[in-house]
Amino acid sequence: MVRIYRSKVAAAVHESMEDLYETGAIAKKTMREFDEMCLTPVRKFTARDIQKLRERENMSQPVFARHLNVTKSLVSQWERGEKRPRGASLKLLTLIEKKGLDAVA
């Protein structure tokens, strides 16, 4: 699984912690908590944020929706503020915002 970290430092530290976990030096719960701290955090997106992000990537709603594995109507509802992205869609939007569409394409 490919992980995207907050920084290169976080990636290096996380690798070291994984080694400690594999040797039994730290508990599974500690490793889970550390995982959460190192991975890219998600944020809430407004309807305008989503529209600007899609336009920045020069995508139509249907094509953008295919990259997110959602329906065109859902993207439209997000952009009108009728619904808000959740779960995996929220994570994908965060990654696209930070790294561009190539990060998820």
Secondary structure, DSSP 4 states (H G I P E B T S, - for coil): ----BSSHHHHHHHHHHHHHHHTTSS-HHHHHHHHHHHBPPP----HHHHHHHHHHTT--HHHHHHHHTS-HHHHHHHHHTSS---HHHHHHHHHHHHH-GGGT-
